[in-house]
Amino acid sequence: MPNYFDKEKSLTFLCLYLKNGEKRYYSSRLKEDRSSKETGMKGLRRRFVNGKFKGQYHTAVIFDNTSKEILEKFDEYGKRTFNNLKS
C-alpha cells in the first residue's frame, strides 16, 4: 500500500503529547502543490485532535512543515490556546 502521508511534501504536521508520556507525529495528507495550509490543518484537527485521540493527549501542536513554526496549539479538551495563522 502506498504511503499517502509524505512527510517531506506535506504542508503541515501535528505533534501529540499523549497522557501516557508518548509523543506522536502525523503529517497532513495535503501536499505543497495541492491545497492551502488551512485545509490540511482542518483535516488534522478533525482526524486527531477532535477525533481519534480526543481525551488521550495533554497538548496538541500543529506546525508548518517548511519553517517548523507553530501554527496552532490545543489543550487537553481540544480548545485552541494559540493561533498563529496569518490571514
Secondary structure as a PSIPRED ss2 file (coil, helix, strand):
# PSIPRED VFORMAT (PSIPRED V4.0)

   1 M C   1.000  0.000  0.000
   2 P C   1.000  0.000  0.000
   3 N C   1.000  0.000  0.000
   4 Y C   1.000  0.000  0.000
   5 F C   1.000  0.000  0.000
   6 D C   1.000  0.000  0.000
   7 K C   1.000  0.000  0.000
   8 E C   1.000  0.000  0.000
   9 K C   1.000  0.000  0.000
  10 S E   0.000  0.000  1.000
  11 L C   1.000  0.000  0.000
  12 T E   0.000  0.000  1.000
  13 F E   0.000  0.000  1.000
  14 L E   0.000  0.000  1.000
  15 C E   0.000  0.000  1.000
  16 L E   0.000  0.000  1.000
  17 Y E   0.000  0.000  1.000
  18 L E   0.000  0.000  1.000
  19 K C   1.000  0.000  0.000
  20 N C   1.000  0.000  0.000
  21 G C   1.000  0.000  0.000
  22 E C   1.000  0.000  0.000
  23 K E   0.000  0.000  1.000
  24 R E   0.000  0.000  1.000
  25 Y E   0.000  0.000  1.000
  26 Y E   0.000  0.000  1.000
  27 S E   0.000  0.000  1.000
  28 S C   1.000  0.000  0.000
  29 R C   1.000  0.000  0.000
  30 L C   1.000  0.000  0.000
  31 K E   0.000  0.000  1.000
  32 E C   1.000  0.000  0.000
  33 D C   1.000  0.000  0.000
  34 R C   1.000  0.000  0.000
  35 S C   1.000  0.000  0.000
  36 S C   1.000  0.000  0.000
  37 K H   0.000  1.000  0.000
  38 E H   0.000  1.000  0.000
  39 T H   0.000  1.000  0.000
  40 G H   0.000  1.000  0.000
  41 M H   0.000  1.000  0.000
  42 K H   0.000  1.000  0.000
  43 G H   0.000  1.000  0.000
  44 L H   0.000  1.000  0.000
  45 R H   0.000  1.000  0.000
  46 R H   0.000  1.000  0.000
  47 R H   0.000  1.000  0.000
  48 F H   0.000  1.000  0.000
  49 V H   0.000  1.000  0.000
  50 N H   0.000  1.000  0.000
  51 G H   0.000  1.000  0.000
  52 K H   0.000  1.000  0.000
  53 F C   1.000  0.000  0.000
  54 K C   1.000  0.000  0.000
  55 G C   1.000  0.000  0.000
  56 Q C   1.000  0.000  0.000
  57 Y E   0.000  0.000  1.000
  58 H E   0.000  0.000  1.000
  59 T E   0.000  0.000  1.000
  60 A E   0.000  0.000  1.000
  61 V E   0.000  0.000  1.000
  62 I E   0.000  0.000  1.000
  63 F E   0.000  0.000  1.000
  64 D E   0.000  0.000  1.000
  65 N C   1.000  0.000  0.000
  66 T C   1.000  0.000  0.000
  67 S C   1.000  0.000  0.000
  68 K C   1.000  0.000  0.000
  69 E C   1.000  0.000  0.000
  70 I E   0.000  0.000  1.000
  71 L E   0.000  0.000  1.000
  72 E E   0.000  0.000  1.000
  73 K E   0.000  0.000  1.000
  74 F E   0.000  0.000  1.000
  75 D E   0.000  0.000  1.000
  76 E C   1.000  0.000  0.000
  77 Y C   1.000  0.000  0.000
  78 G C   1.000  0.000  0.000
  79 K C   1.000  0.000  0.000
  80 R E   0.000  0.000  1.000
  81 T E   0.000  0.000  1.000
  82 F E   0.000  0.000  1.000
  83 N E   0.000  0.000  1.000
  84 N C   1.000  0.000  0.000
  85 L C   1.000  0.000  0.000
  86 K C   1.000  0.000  0.000
  87 S C   1.000  0.000  0.000
